[in-house]
């Protein structure tokens, strides 16, 4: 089971860094669904990993990350309808 939590942590880290890098190099915009999905899923995966490791400050910061990404993604989806 440990390998699953470690894999989720690594995938989450890569997703958040990928979103940041792609946005920094203007490959995706911060108001795109792709950017917000990478941040949302990355944050969720990191929350799972940090709870497993009992790293609660890390859990907190990623919960805030998710709470920012989720409404932003909803706004993007609603705007496209």
N, C-alpha and C positions, 0 to 999 in steps of 0.2 A: 504494500500500500504506500510505503514511503516514496517509491519511485514515481507514483502518480502525482503526489503533492509536489515533488521536486520538479517534475516535468511541467506541471501547471505554472509553477513559479517562473520557470525559464521562459515558457511561451508568453506569459503575461509581461515579463520584462522586455522581451523582444518586441511584442506588439506596441507597447507604450513608447519605446525608443524608436521604433519604425515610424509611428505616427508623428513623433516630434521631428525626426530627421526628414521625412518626406515633406512635412509642412515647412521646415526651415529652408529647404531647398526648392520650395514652391512647386512641388510635384503634386501635392494635394492641398486643398484649402481647409482652414480650420472650421469652416461652416459646411463641410462636405460630410455626407453620411459615412464615407470610408474612414475619415479621421475620427469621428465620434465612435464608430463601432470598434475601431482598434483600441481607443482609450477605454471604452466601456468593458469590453471583454478582457482586455489586459488588466484593468483594475479588479475585475471580479476574480480572475485567476490568481492575482497577487493577494487578494483578501483570503482566498481559500488556503493558499500557501502560508500566509502569515498567521492565520488562526491555528493551523496545524503546528507551527513552530512556536506558538504562544508569543508572537512578536506583536503585541497589541498597539504600540504606537504606529507601526507599519500598517496594521489593519485599519487604524483610524484614518491615516492619510489616504489610503486607497479607497476607503468608503467615501470620503469627500470627493475623490477623483471620479468615482462612479456617480455620485450625486450631482456632479457638474455635467458629466457626459450624457446621462440619461435624459434630462429635460432638453438639453441641446439637440440630441438626436430626435426626440419627439417633435420638437419645433421644426426641424428640417423635414421630417416626414410629413407633417401637417401642411407645411408650406408648399410641398410638391403636389398636393391634392387639388 
